[in-house]
């Protein structure tokens, strides 16, 4: 049975998402990867299905994260559900970022993502076993990175 997150669980999930958000914004791939399960699964912009953290980092993150700036996951609007034993959680959160057209012009690049997180004990750290990121409707699918 899934239940709304308790205050302690909500706080720990918010901390996880905020930490991950900072890793994305600052291109800290190794730190973000350490927050994931080695067998993490995802859908991807560049391949249909991502299997494993190395593929997530090299096949998705390194192709997307450098092409945007100002990335932040909006935890004040985050939605969570936690399993009855409090060892699994589902998180839905939106983000904002700045994208770059081919000519260097900027555009708002909002999106949404979901994570399935697990932990081995109530005191243990959350780790991502599933993640999915997608842009909001109408947002250009490609960003070309900041231009000088």
MDAnalysis code that builds the backbone (N, CA, C; Angstrom):
import MDAnalysis as mda
import numpy as np

u = mda.Universe.empty(444, n_residues=148, atom_resindex=np.repeat(np.arange(148), 3), trajectory=True)
u.add_TopologyAttr("name", ["N", "CA", "C"] * 148)
u.add_TopologyAttr("resid", np.arange(1, 149))
u.add_TopologyAttr("resname", ["UNK", "UNK", "UNK", "UNK", "UNK", "UNK", "UNK", "UNK", "UNK", "UNK", "UNK", "UNK", "UNK", "UNK", "UNK", "UNK", "UNK", "UNK", "UNK", "UNK", "UNK", "UNK", "UNK", "UNK", "UNK", "UNK", "UNK", "UNK", "UNK", "UNK", "UNK", "UNK", "UNK", "UNK", "UNK", "UNK", "UNK", "UNK", "UNK", "UNK", "UNK", "UNK", "UNK", "UNK", "UNK", "UNK", "UNK", "UNK", "UNK", "UNK", "UNK", "UNK", "UNK", "UNK", "UNK", "UNK", "UNK", "UNK", "UNK", "UNK", "UNK", "UNK", "UNK", "UNK", "UNK", "UNK", "UNK", "UNK", "UNK", "UNK", "UNK", "UNK", "UNK", "UNK", "UNK", "UNK", "UNK", "UNK", "UNK", "UNK", "UNK", "UNK", "UNK", "UNK", "UNK", "UNK", "UNK", "UNK", "UNK", "UNK", "UNK", "UNK", "UNK", "UNK", "UNK", "UNK", "UNK", "UNK", "UNK", "UNK", "UNK", "UNK", "UNK", "UNK", "UNK", "UNK", "UNK", "UNK", "UNK", "UNK", "UNK", "UNK", "UNK", "UNK", "UNK", "UNK", "UNK", "UNK", "UNK", "UNK", "UNK", "UNK", "UNK", "UNK", "UNK", "UNK", "UNK", "UNK", "UNK", "UNK", "UNK", "UNK", "UNK", "UNK", "UNK", "UNK", "UNK", "UNK", "UNK", "UNK", "UNK", "UNK", "UNK", "UNK", "UNK", "UNK", "UNK", "UNK"])
u.atoms.positions = np.array([
    [0.840, -1.174, 0.000],
    [0.000, 0.000, 0.000],
    [0.891, 1.246, 0.000],
    [0.547, 2.225, -0.811],
    [1.259, 3.504, -0.839],
    [0.538, 4.497, 0.044],
    [1.295, 5.268, 0.770],
    [0.733, 6.263, 1.674],
    [1.443, 7.591, 1.436],
    [0.790, 8.701, 1.786],
    [1.520, 9.977, 1.706],
    [2.755, 9.916, 2.593],
    [3.793, 10.599, 2.181],
    [5.047, 10.581, 2.934],
    [4.884, 11.240, 4.289],
    [5.487, 10.640, 5.315],
    [5.537, 11.269, 6.620],
    [6.445, 12.490, 6.527],
    [6.452, 13.303, 7.555],
    [7.310, 14.488, 7.566],
    [8.782, 14.100, 7.407],
    [9.215, 13.064, 8.132],
    [10.612, 12.631, 8.039],
    [10.928, 12.115, 6.640],
    [10.022, 11.334, 6.064],
    [10.249, 10.817, 4.715],
    [10.229, 11.955, 3.695],
    [9.292, 12.873, 3.838],
    [9.212, 14.008, 2.918],
    [10.508, 14.815, 2.954],
    [11.027, 15.041, 4.137],
    [12.277, 15.784, 4.281],
    [13.432, 15.041, 3.613],
    [13.537, 13.740, 3.842],
    [14.640, 12.983, 3.254],
    [14.511, 12.907, 1.729],
    [13.302, 12.821, 1.216],
    [13.098, 12.804, -0.235],
    [13.407, 14.168, -0.845],
    [13.006, 15.226, -0.171],
    [13.314, 16.575, -0.647],
    [14.817, 16.799, -0.671],
    [15.508, 16.348, 0.356],
    [16.966, 16.481, 0.392],
    [17.608, 15.713, -0.757],
    [17.105, 14.512, -1.061],
    [17.641, 13.722, -2.163],
    [17.459, 14.472, -3.491],
    [16.254, 14.964, -3.723],
    [15.957, 15.659, -4.978],
    [16.768, 16.949, -5.087],
    [16.872, 17.705, -4.006],
    [17.674, 18.939, -4.034],
    [19.145, 18.635, -4.339],
    [19.676, 17.584, -3.744],
    [21.071, 17.214, -3.981],
    [21.265, 16.799, -5.450],
    [20.347, 15.987, -5.961],
    [20.428, 15.569, -7.359],
    [20.332, 16.789, -8.284],
    [19.433, 17.703, -7.982],
    [19.274, 18.919, -8.775],
    [20.578, 19.700, -8.862],
    [21.264, 19.837, -7.749],
    [22.545, 20.535, -7.731],
    [23.600, 19.834, -8.570],
    [23.576, 18.506, -8.554],
    [24.530, 17.754, -9.380],
    [24.265, 17.990, -10.866],
    [22.991, 18.008, -11.259],
    [22.656, 18.286, -12.659],
    [23.124, 19.690, -13.026],
    [22.766, 20.685, -12.221],
    [23.088, 22.078, -12.520],
    [24.585, 22.315, -12.646],
    [25.379, 21.558, -11.889],
    [26.828, 21.764, -11.854],
    [27.614, 20.677, -12.591],
    [26.904, 19.881, -13.400],
    [27.523, 18.838, -14.233],
    [28.383, 17.875, -13.424],
    [27.879, 17.494, -12.256],
    [28.596, 16.552, -11.388],
    [28.054, 15.133, -11.640],
    [28.506, 14.544, -12.723],
    [27.995, 13.246, -13.167],
    [28.280, 12.133, -12.161],
    [29.498, 12.078, -11.646],
    [29.859, 11.000, -10.729],
    [29.039, 11.057, -9.449],
    [28.839, 12.256, -8.921],
    [28.058, 12.408, -7.694],
    [26.595, 12.012, -7.931],
    [26.045, 12.410, -9.072],
    [24.662, 12.029, -9.396],
    [24.565, 10.520, -9.594],
    [25.542, 9.939, -10.267],
    [25.536, 8.493, -10.496],
    [25.573, 7.730, -9.178],
    [26.297, 8.248, -8.194],
    [26.385, 7.589, -6.887],
    [25.038, 7.566, -6.165],
    [24.120, 8.406, -6.579],
    [22.789, 8.443, -5.978],
    [21.840, 7.418, -6.606],
    [22.307, 6.757, -7.660],
    [21.494, 5.795, -8.393],
    [21.923, 4.377, -8.083],
    [21.009, 3.462, -8.251],
    [21.313, 2.051, -8.169],
    [22.108, 1.658, -9.415],
    [23.086, 0.781, -9.309],
    [23.847, 0.385, -10.497],
    [22.961, -0.152, -11.632],
    [21.805, -0.708, -11.290],
    [20.892, -1.286, -12.285],
    [19.727, -0.356, -12.631],
    [19.861, 0.940, -12.399],
    [18.792, 1.896, -12.677],
    [18.294, 1.743, -14.115],
    [16.999, 1.966, -14.303],
    [16.373, 1.925, -15.620],
    [15.705, 3.254, -15.905],
    [15.625, 3.591, -17.187],
    [14.996, 4.847, -17.571],
    [14.623, 4.796, -19.042],
    [13.752, 5.722, -19.437],
    [13.555, 6.036, -20.842],
    [14.515, 7.180, -21.148],
    [14.832, 7.374, -22.412],
    [15.869, 8.328, -22.748],
    [15.551, 9.082, -24.026],
    [16.108, 10.260, -24.126],
    [16.026, 11.049, -25.345],
    [16.817, 10.391, -26.466],
    [17.935, 9.782, -26.114],
    [18.890, 9.289, -27.104],
    [18.741, 7.814, -27.418],
    [18.181, 7.037, -26.512],
    [17.876, 5.627, -26.762],
    [16.526, 5.343, -26.123],
    [15.846, 4.318, -26.607],
    [14.503, 4.041, -26.092],
    [14.507, 3.682, -24.609],
    [15.424, 2.821, -24.219],
    [15.487, 2.362, -22.834],
    [16.934, 2.406, -22.365],
    [17.147, 2.948, -21.177],
    [18.469, 2.986, -20.560],
    [18.491, 1.921, -19.478],
    [19.520, 1.091, -19.510],
    [19.690, 0.068, -18.489],
    [21.062, 0.228, -17.861],
    [21.098, 0.558, -16.586],
    [22.352, 0.680, -15.856],
    [22.835, 2.113, -15.756],
    [23.476, 2.410, -14.640],
    [23.880, 3.784, -14.351],
    [24.916, 4.301, -15.341],
    [25.834, 3.458, -15.799],
    [26.843, 3.934, -16.757],
    [26.198, 4.403, -18.052],
    [25.199, 3.675, -18.516],
    [24.480, 4.068, -19.725],
    [23.674, 5.346, -19.477],
    [23.112, 5.468, -18.297],
    [22.363, 6.674, -17.935],
    [23.290, 7.898, -18.011],
    [24.472, 7.779, -17.435],
    [25.425, 8.892, -17.414],
    [25.940, 9.196, -18.823],
    [26.447, 8.179, -19.502],
    [27.132, 8.402, -20.774],
    [26.192, 8.488, -21.976],
    [25.057, 7.816, -21.909],
    [24.127, 7.827, -23.030],
    [23.052, 8.886, -22.951],
    [22.881, 9.481, -21.773],
    [21.833, 10.487, -21.614],
    [22.378, 11.761, -20.978],
    [22.815, 11.677, -19.739],
    [23.178, 12.879, -18.998],
    [24.247, 13.710, -19.703],
    [25.304, 13.083, -20.171],
    [26.389, 13.839, -20.821],
    [25.953, 14.467, -22.144],
    [24.861, 13.980, -22.728],
    [24.331, 14.555, -23.959],
    [23.343, 15.686, -23.711],
    [22.803, 15.766, -22.510],
    [21.749, 16.739, -22.234],
    [22.207, 17.828, -21.263],
    [22.773, 17.470, -20.149],
    [23.065, 18.444, -19.101],
    [23.901, 19.624, -19.569],
    [24.932, 19.439, -20.412],
    [25.744, 20.599, -20.817],
    [25.024, 21.552, -21.775],
    [23.873, 21.135, -22.298],
    [23.182, 21.963, -23.289],
    [22.222, 22.966, -22.676],
    [22.133, 22.982, -21.357],
    [21.194, 23.870, -20.665],
    [21.896, 24.523, -19.483],
    [21.285, 25.569, -18.957],
    [21.764, 26.216, -17.740],
    [20.573, 26.484, -16.839],
    [20.863, 26.945, -15.635],
    [19.837, 27.375, -14.676],
    [18.887, 26.246, -14.278],
    [19.344, 25.011, -14.306],
    [18.490, 23.867, -13.980],
    [18.198, 23.836, -12.491],
    [16.935, 23.659, -12.144],
    [16.549, 23.444, -10.749],
    [15.263, 22.620, -10.700],
    [15.281, 21.580, -9.872],
    [14.085, 20.800, -9.602],
    [13.272, 21.539, -8.545],
    [11.986, 21.704, -8.782],
    [11.123, 22.540, -7.947],
    [10.470, 21.711, -6.843],
    [11.200, 21.512, -5.764],
    [10.712, 20.638, -4.694],
    [9.510, 21.204, -3.949],
    [9.272, 22.503, -4.064],
    [8.079, 23.051, -3.407],
    [6.798, 22.550, -4.075],
    [6.908, 22.002, -5.288],
    [5.752, 21.460, -6.007],
    [5.840, 19.938, -6.145],
    [6.745, 19.320, -5.429],
    [7.005, 17.887, -5.537],
    [5.848, 17.072, -4.947],
    [5.575, 15.951, -5.579],
    [4.574, 15.003, -5.083],
    [5.283, 13.699, -4.760],
    [4.916, 13.076, -3.653],
    [5.562, 11.829, -3.240],
    [4.536, 10.833, -2.731],
    [4.880, 9.574, -2.870],
    [4.156, 8.466, -2.257],
    [5.210, 7.512, -1.725],
    [4.927, 6.907, -0.590],
    [5.890, 6.023, 0.071],
    [5.210, 4.687, 0.354],
    [5.958, 3.604, 0.200],
    [5.416, 2.279, 0.492],
    [5.138, 2.145, 1.987],
    [4.295, 1.189, 2.334],
    [3.933, 0.972, 3.728],
    [5.119, 0.697, 4.631],
    [6.136, 0.021, 4.106],
    [7.334, -0.256, 4.919],
    [8.331, 0.906, 4.873],
    [8.021, 1.956, 4.094],
    [8.811, 3.187, 3.976],
    [10.191, 2.957, 3.353],
    [10.331, 1.879, 2.572],
    [11.604, 1.583, 1.934],
    [11.592, 1.869, 0.433],
    [10.438, 2.274, -0.105],
    [10.326, 2.620, -1.518],
    [9.462, 3.866, -1.630],
    [9.844, 4.747, -2.543],
    [9.068, 5.976, -2.745],
    [8.988, 6.302, -4.231],
    [7.889, 6.913, -4.605],
    [7.719, 7.466, -5.949],
    [7.687, 8.979, -5.800],
    [8.447, 9.657, -6.649],
    [8.569, 11.112, -6.581],
    [8.262, 11.683, -7.954],
    [7.420, 12.705, -7.985],
    [7.143, 13.464, -9.206],
    [7.504, 14.914, -8.930],
    [8.283, 15.520, -9.836],
    [8.729, 16.893, -9.608],
    [8.947, 17.575, -10.955],
    [8.645, 18.848, -11.015],
    [8.896, 19.619, -12.232],
    [10.217, 20.364, -12.093],
    [10.704, 20.892, -13.231],
    [11.947, 21.652, -13.209],
    [11.832, 22.854, -14.124],
    [12.769, 23.769, -13.918],
    [12.976, 24.881, -14.837],
    [14.427, 24.834, -15.295],
    [14.671, 25.347, -16.477],
    [16.022, 25.481, -16.997],
    [15.977, 26.437, -18.180],
    [17.153, 26.817, -18.633],
    [17.282, 27.657, -19.822],
    [17.873, 26.813, -20.934],
    [17.202, 26.819, -22.080],
    [17.693, 26.125, -23.266],
    [18.270, 27.128, -24.243],
    [18.963, 26.610, -25.252],
    [19.647, 27.451, -26.232],
    [19.336, 26.985, -27.641],
    [18.796, 27.890, -28.452],
    [18.552, 27.602, -29.860],
    [19.892, 27.528, -30.594],
    [19.865, 27.046, -31.818],
    [21.086, 26.912, -32.610],
    [21.811, 28.245, -32.772],
    [21.045, 29.351, -32.842],
    [21.671, 30.673, -32.989],
    [22.097, 31.283, -31.661],
    [21.948, 30.538, -30.556],
    [22.354, 31.015, -29.239],
    [21.253, 31.698, -28.457],
    [20.111, 31.943, -29.095],
    [18.991, 32.558, -28.384],
    [18.519, 31.623, -27.268],
    [18.147, 32.212, -26.135],
    [17.691, 31.405, -25.004],
    [16.186, 31.194, -25.051],
    [15.746, 30.127, -24.420],
    [14.311, 29.871, -24.263],
    [14.088, 29.144, -22.944],
    [12.882, 29.327, -22.387],
    [12.519, 28.591, -21.177],
    [12.416, 27.117, -21.536],
    [12.982, 26.281, -20.682],
    [13.051, 24.841, -20.929],
    [12.521, 24.077, -19.707],
    [11.219, 24.211, -19.418],
    [10.667, 23.507, -18.264],
    [10.401, 22.036, -18.584],
    [10.388, 21.239, -17.529],
    [10.105, 19.826, -17.712],
    [9.586, 19.196, -16.442],
    [9.507, 17.895, -16.496],
    [8.986, 17.113, -15.367],
    [9.753, 15.813, -15.305],
    [9.820, 15.263, -14.128],
    [10.491, 13.971, -13.990],
    [9.850, 13.175, -12.868],
    [10.146, 11.903, -12.898],
    [9.719, 11.018, -11.821],
    [10.879, 10.098, -11.475],
    [10.910, 9.720, -10.233],
    [11.908, 8.786, -9.736],
    [11.204, 7.721, -8.911],
    [11.707, 6.523, -8.959],
    [11.392, 5.502, -7.971],
    [12.674, 5.338, -7.171],
    [12.561, 5.522, -5.871],
    [13.707, 5.451, -4.961],
    [13.494, 4.316, -3.975],
    [14.581, 3.668, -3.602],
    [14.543, 2.620, -2.585],
    [15.647, 2.876, -1.577],
    [15.496, 2.279, -0.427],
    [16.552, 2.289, 0.585],
    [16.489, 0.974, 1.332],
    [17.615, 0.575, 1.900],
    [17.702, -0.724, 2.561],
    [17.190, -0.702, 3.994],
    [17.167, 0.467, 4.607],
    [16.668, 0.619, 5.967],
    [16.128, 2.036, 6.107],
    [15.384, 2.288, 7.151],
    [14.816, 3.622, 7.359],
    [15.898, 4.666, 7.585],
    [17.062, 4.247, 8.034],
    [18.171, 5.171, 8.249],
    [19.073, 5.258, 7.016],
    [18.885, 4.366, 6.061],
    [19.757, 4.298, 4.896],
    [19.440, 5.366, 3.863],
    [20.376, 5.592, 2.946],
    [20.163, 6.593, 1.903],
    [19.233, 6.073, 0.808],
    [18.484, 6.983, 0.222],
    [17.673, 6.661, -0.948],
    [18.602, 6.485, -2.144],
    [18.233, 5.590, -3.054],
    [18.941, 5.471, -4.325],
    [17.908, 5.263, -5.433],
    [18.177, 5.850, -6.575],
    [17.248, 5.784, -7.695],
    [17.329, 4.459, -8.421],
    [16.185, 3.802, -8.599],
    [16.128, 2.567, -9.379],
    [15.408, 2.799, -10.707],
    [14.719, 3.931, -10.814],
    [14.052, 4.300, -12.057],
    [13.964, 5.807, -12.101],
    [14.207, 6.371, -13.278],
    [14.062, 7.804, -13.469],
    [13.542, 8.089, -14.858],
    [12.718, 9.106, -14.963],
    [12.194, 9.495, -16.274],
    [12.100, 11.010, -16.324],
    [12.651, 11.603, -17.360],
    [12.637, 13.050, -17.555],
    [11.972, 13.342, -18.889],
    [11.119, 14.360, -18.916],
    [10.545, 14.796, -20.184],
    [10.270, 16.289, -20.119],
    [10.334, 16.905, -21.275],
    [10.039, 18.331, -21.378],
    [8.533, 18.548, -21.362],
    [8.116, 19.727, -20.928],
    [6.702, 20.084, -20.991],
    [6.288, 20.180, -22.461],
    [4.976, 20.116, -22.699],
    [4.469, 20.220, -24.063],
    [4.870, 21.550, -24.690],
    [5.270, 21.508, -25.949],
    [5.594, 22.709, -26.690],
    [7.004, 23.236, -26.518],
    [7.792, 22.602, -25.672],
    [9.170, 23.044, -25.460],
    [10.051, 22.416, -26.546],
    [10.929, 23.194, -27.174],
    [11.823, 22.606, -28.183],
    [12.566, 21.392, -27.635],
    [12.630, 20.346, -28.423],
    [13.244, 19.092, -27.989],
    [14.757, 19.155, -27.902],
    [15.365, 20.106, -28.561],
    [16.819, 20.135, -28.563],
    [17.326, 21.495, -28.085],
    [18.356, 21.430, -27.271],
    [19.068, 22.624, -26.827],
    [20.516, 22.441, -27.244],
    [21.149, 23.531, -27.654],
    [22.484, 23.454, -28.232],
    [23.582, 23.987, -27.325],
    [23.236, 24.287, -26.099],
    [24.243, 24.750, -25.151],
    [24.436, 26.231, -25.191],
    [24.947, 26.783, -24.105],
    [25.144, 28.224, -24.040],
    [26.176, 28.699, -25.061],
    [25.891, 29.850, -25.628],
    [26.790, 30.468, -26.613],
    [27.360, 31.738, -26.025],
    [28.578, 32.069, -26.399],
    [29.164, 33.325, -25.896],
    [28.813, 34.474, -26.819],
])
